[in-house]
Amino acid sequence: MLIKWVQTLGLSLLLMVSAHADLTIEITQGSEGALPIAIVPFQQPVTGAPTQNVDQIVTSDLARSGRFQPLPVADMLSRPVQPNQVDFRDWRALNVENLVIGQVDAKGPGAFDVSFRLYDVYRGEQILGYTLQTSADELRSTSHRIADLIYETLTGNKGAFDTRIAYVTSIAGQTGKPTIHLRVADADGYNPSSIVSSSDPIMSPSWSPDGQKIAYVSFENGRSSIYVQEIYTGAREKLTSFKGINGAPVWSPDGTKIALTLSKGGNPDIYIMDVRSKKLTQLTSHWAIDTEPAWSPDGRFIVYTSDRGGNPQIYRVEADGGKAYRMTFEGKYNAKASYSPDGKQLTLVTRVGEDYRIGLMDLRTRDIRLLSTGDLDESPSFAPNGDMIIYATRNKNRGVLAAVSTDGRVEQRLVLQAGDVREPAWSPFHQ
Amino acid sequence: MWELIQTNQKALGAAVGIHLLLLLVMFFGVNWTDDAKPLPATPVVQATVVDQAALDKEVKKLKAAEDKKRKQKEAAEKKKKAEAKRKAEAERKAAEKKKQEAAKKKRLAEEKKKKAAAEKKRLAEEKKQKAAAEKQRKAEEAAKKAAAEKKRQAEEAALKKAEAEKKKAEAAARQLELEAQYQAEQDLTEKQLIMAAIQQKVDRNWLRPPGTPQNLSCEVRVRLGANGSVLLVSIIKSSGDVGFDRSVESAVSKADPLPMPTSPRLVSQFRDIRFVFKPSS
């Protein structure tokens, strides 16, 4: 009787266990890679079609991020526009995990509605769907916003496609003397426009945190000065024009201060200027060269390049002042450091043998991982979402811009115009 | 009989002793009778009276003499008679005694004979009784023994039967157990095979975002149809990284349908699976 009861109990326990203790299976292999996605060509209006192609802009944005692997249009088995035309089997057959369909509708002269839907192919469901009103001028920006929405939905990170970059380009003129331009373009390099042009060098553009202003160094009139210029109005203000070097301005995260390099004390040191009061505070004081300051995202620290140890290395100091703390020890050249938006990494230029490459330093482990493959790569700048870095590289003796995903997998040159391009700076998020 | 004597030596000795004693007593008893002599006749004394008194006395004396003589004569006669009588008596007595003795002897002999016969009879009887008793005892014993044997055999048989039944039951139980074990092993083997197949299929379909940190992990609970079709994928422990979590959900969805066991017993176990996605270096 007891045995039977025990057996029954055991059996029921077993049943209970089997009913509640799920089978657990560990998945540890898999593979890493870009997510296969299909962006079907959007249906264009019959008349008055825009010159820009939304789906192509979205496709190249996602591809450039390194996180997505768009399916070539030629490989598509079907090209649905409406939801009822979607047959997920077509896309599963191609191992595509996500599908984007959409259309552009003309809404009067130069006005458009752009609709798109994002599907999870294997779950067979729509996960995103919007209609955006736009104009012919804004169509690229709208396309970038669509890419941002898709990116954020699928990766969880905010997209940085609808942002801009500032850079300096030198364009040879007919007279032989080049003209230097400070330009602002979309993050993909399109829509460039000069905000300053000069026959003298322009250097070190830096975005204000609100994305409305750029600080830069100009050598116009034969000496270096630091200017702050409003992008849209063109109004500018000279911030410093001390004797010697006025260089490397960079905005504090709250936008109230600018860190910069001045040599008015004899040799280059880091100073901090209050933007409103113009009050200047010397942060470093060393016989060696201290330059290229950058703020930590919380505004507590400033990293900079100093050769006080015999060759250029990265040091850190509290923004309120204090003792300098050396951060890099690997190699004989580490310079132009800046913080990632999450404050956990630094991107910098590091010398490997005879080559200068873009590196990514983990602030916890202090390991530096190389992201670029050029021989004279410079001026790395994080995208505001931290997923990509833009930098300048040499191509056939000409400076061009390249972007690399922070995992180093995708490195892509930006489509840019003629000229020797240098010193890119990625803008904050569009506001 | 010999065994009996042997076992009863004391009793035999006693019996022999008693018999000897008896014989002695009888013998001496006869002698005692022979020793009893007859008593002698007592002489009678005559008194003489003188005169008248003497005469009388003489007469009386004569008379007395005569008397005496007569009397003597009588007495002699009497004595003779008595003697004869005594002799006759003695003879008679002797004869009688002889007769008696003979009779006695005869009686004794008869008695002895009788006694012997009786003894013999008694012995025979006793022997018979003993034999009977022995026989009965033996019979009883045999019966008892037989009964005991029968009982023992019955018990043994019952025991054997019980044992056999027990063995049979045990064998049956063992068989069941073996079958269950075999089934369990089969199930386990199949379970492991299917688990491995599922793992492989999901692994193959897992494409995680480039640059995924090694320390991320995500747990999902997956409900499956009986045919292995993925009915529901729900995240029970997020990695905190949307892209990673999505890659996990997609891996399961892409692996749809998942391999399922053929054994119906196992299918139920596979309808609710927990996956732990954890990239290993």
HADDOCK unambig.tbl for C-alpha pairs under 7 A between the chains (distance, minus, plus):
assign (segid A and resid 18 and name CA) (segid B and resid 269 and name CA) 6.27 0.50 0.50
assign (segid A and resid 22 and name CA) (segid B and resid 272 and name CA) 5.61 0.50 0.50
assign (segid A and resid 22 and name CA) (segid B and resid 273 and name CA) 5.12 0.50 0.50
assign (segid A and resid 22 and name CA) (segid B and resid 274 and name CA) 5.78 0.50 0.50
assign (segid A and resid 23 and name CA) (segid B and resid 269 and name CA) 6.93 0.50 0.50
assign (segid A and resid 23 and name CA) (segid B and resid 270 and name CA) 6.82 0.50 0.50
assign (segid A and resid 23 and name CA) (segid B and resid 272 and name CA) 6.83 0.50 0.50
assign (segid A and resid 23 and name CA) (segid B and resid 273 and name CA) 4.77 0.50 0.50
assign (segid A and resid 23 and name CA) (segid B and resid 274 and name CA) 5.76 0.50 0.50
assign (segid A and resid 24 and name CA) (segid B and resid 273 and name CA) 5.93 0.50 0.50
assign (segid A and resid 24 and name CA) (segid B and resid 274 and name CA) 4.57 0.50 0.50
assign (segid A and resid 24 and name CA) (segid B and resid 275 and name CA) 5.58 0.50 0.50
assign (segid A and resid 25 and name CA) (segid B and resid 199 and name CA) 6.56 0.50 0.50
assign (segid A and resid 25 and name CA) (segid B and resid 274 and name CA) 6.26 0.50 0.50
assign (segid A and resid 25 and name CA) (segid B and resid 275 and name CA) 4.86 0.50 0.50
assign (segid A and resid 25 and name CA) (segid B and resid 276 and name CA) 6.23 0.50 0.50
assign (segid A and resid 26 and name CA) (segid B and resid 275 and name CA) 5.70 0.50 0.50
assign (segid A and resid 26 and name CA) (segid B and resid 276 and name CA) 4.70 0.50 0.50
assign (segid A and resid 26 and name CA) (segid B and resid 277 and name CA) 5.95 0.50 0.50
assign (segid A and resid 27 and name CA) (segid B and resid 199 and name CA) 6.29 0.50 0.50
assign (segid A and resid 27 and name CA) (segid B and resid 203 and name CA) 5.93 0.50 0.50
assign (segid A and resid 27 and name CA) (segid B and resid 275 and name CA) 6.91 0.50 0.50
assign (segid A and resid 27 and name CA) (segid B and resid 276 and name CA) 5.95 0.50 0.50
assign (segid A and resid 27 and name CA) (segid B and resid 277 and name CA) 4.67 0.50 0.50
assign (segid A and resid 27 and name CA) (segid B and resid 278 and name CA) 6.12 0.50 0.50
assign (segid A and resid 28 and name CA) (segid B and resid 277 and name CA) 5.98 0.50 0.50
assign (segid A and resid 28 and name CA) (segid B and resid 278 and name CA) 4.97 0.50 0.50
assign (segid A and resid 28 and name CA) (segid B and resid 279 and name CA) 4.45 0.50 0.50
assign (segid A and resid 28 and name CA) (segid B and resid 280 and name CA) 5.33 0.50 0.50
assign (segid A and resid 29 and name CA) (segid B and resid 203 and name CA) 5.68 0.50 0.50
assign (segid A and resid 29 and name CA) (segid B and resid 279 and name CA) 6.02 0.50 0.50
assign (segid A and resid 29 and name CA) (segid B and resid 280 and name CA) 6.59 0.50 0.50
assign (segid A and resid 30 and name CA) (segid B and resid 203 and name CA) 4.62 0.50 0.50
assign (segid A and resid 30 and name CA) (segid B and resid 204 and name CA) 5.73 0.50 0.50
assign (segid A and resid 30 and name CA) (segid B and resid 205 and name CA) 6.78 0.50 0.50
assign (segid A and resid 30 and name CA) (segid B and resid 206 and name CA) 4.59 0.50 0.50
assign (segid A and resid 30 and name CA) (segid B and resid 207 and name CA) 5.88 0.50 0.50
assign (segid A and resid 31 and name CA) (segid B and resid 206 and name CA) 6.30 0.50 0.50
assign (segid A and resid 31 and name CA) (segid B and resid 207 and name CA) 5.09 0.50 0.50
assign (segid A and resid 31 and name CA) (segid B and resid 208 and name CA) 6.21 0.50 0.50
assign (segid A and resid 32 and name CA) (segid B and resid 207 and name CA) 5.43 0.50 0.50
assign (segid A and resid 32 and name CA) (segid B and resid 208 and name CA) 4.81 0.50 0.50
assign (segid A and resid 32 and name CA) (segid B and resid 209 and name CA) 5.70 0.50 0.50
assign (segid A and resid 32 and name CA) (segid B and resid 210 and name CA) 5.07 0.50 0.50
assign (segid A and resid 33 and name CA) (segid B and resid 207 and name CA) 6.07 0.50 0.50
assign (segid A and resid 33 and name CA) (segid B and resid 208 and name CA) 6.20 0.50 0.50
assign (segid A and resid 33 and name CA) (segid B and resid 209 and name CA) 5.64 0.50 0.50
assign (segid A and resid 33 and name CA) (segid B and resid 210 and name CA) 4.92 0.50 0.50
assign (segid A and resid 34 and name CA) (segid B and resid 209 and name CA) 6.20 0.50 0.50
assign (segid A and resid 34 and name CA) (segid B and resid 210 and name CA) 6.27 0.50 0.50
assign (segid A and resid 67 and name CA) (segid B and resid 209 and name CA) 6.54 0.50 0.50
assign (segid A and resid 67 and name CA) (segid B and resid 210 and name CA) 6.56 0.50 0.50
assign (segid A and resid 122 and name CA) (segid B and resid 250 and name CA) 6.94 0.50 0.50
assign (segid A and resid 122 and name CA) (segid B and resid 253 and name CA) 5.56 0.50 0.50
assign (segid A and resid 122 and name CA) (segid B and resid 254 and name CA) 5.78 0.50 0.50
assign (segid A and resid 123 and name CA) (segid B and resid 253 and name CA) 6.22 0.50 0.50
assign (segid A and resid 154 and name CA) (segid B and resid 242 and name CA) 7.00 0.50 0.50
assign (segid A and resid 154 and name CA) (segid B and resid 243 and name CA) 5.79 0.50 0.50
assign (segid A and resid 155 and name CA) (segid B and resid 242 and name CA) 5.41 0.50 0.50
assign (segid A and resid 155 and name CA) (segid B and resid 243 and name CA) 3.88 0.50 0.50
assign (segid A and resid 156 and name CA) (segid B and resid 241 and name CA) 6.64 0.50 0.50
assign (segid A and resid 156 and name CA) (segid B and resid 242 and name CA) 4.51 0.50 0.50
assign (segid A and resid 156 and name CA) (segid B and resid 243 and name CA) 5.79 0.50 0.50
assign (segid A and resid 407 and name CA) (segid B and resid 210 and name CA) 6.74 0.50 0.50
assign (segid A and resid 407 and name CA) (segid B and resid 211 and name CA) 5.02 0.50 0.50
